């Protein structure tokens, strides 16, 4: 009896792993969804756009919604407050920025191609100086390989409405066709922290180009999700480059 029970116990013990393995093998593979929605929100110490503070070095609350289709197409809305003092000079009465952009991403091995367009909208702009609107429409094309990315922007409108009327200056100042080149690199430190070192250069049709550089440290709270990162420290610098001919 004792030997019979022992043999039965051994047989049962041997059968359990095979049963578990069979159930695991029969589990269906995870299916990629047709599309995904994602939201993000955060409070930040400053809002910098291409090296310039948009909140006069004050905090900014930002958030947005992302839609992505598995084919590579995406649509995004992103929002942030902007400084009320600057609104009388640049934003012409607006205190909110709303960005709408969409594009297409294609992957070729480790290389990612990104092509799209973005529109910067400022509700309430034009209140102080009628006819002068802080708005901007750009197209962009970029590529990334591993930790390095390069993206080029071209503006089809006056850069945020800046022209002779907005600046109150003669000479037919025109900022259409402004360009921006953004070079960024991200370096993982051990597991979660990451260092990002973006560098950009703006080229204007009627003014000297500007160059901006920044370095910062971010801590990821969810793997693979840039919208769920916390900035630990960051510093940036912007300089104008004066050119001469003759």
Secondary structure, DSSP 8 states (H G I E B T S, - for coil): -HHHHHHHHHHHHHHHHHHHHHHHHHS------SEEEEEEEEEES--EETTEESSTT--EEEEEEEEEETTSEEEEEEEEE--HHHIIIIITT--EEEEEEEEEEEEETTEEEEEEEEEEE-TTTTSSSTT----EEEEEEEEEETTEEEEEEEESS-GGG-BHHHHT-SS--B-TT-EEEEEEEEEE-SSSEEEE--EEEEE-SSS--EEEEEEEEEEESSTT-GGGEEEEEEEEEEEE------
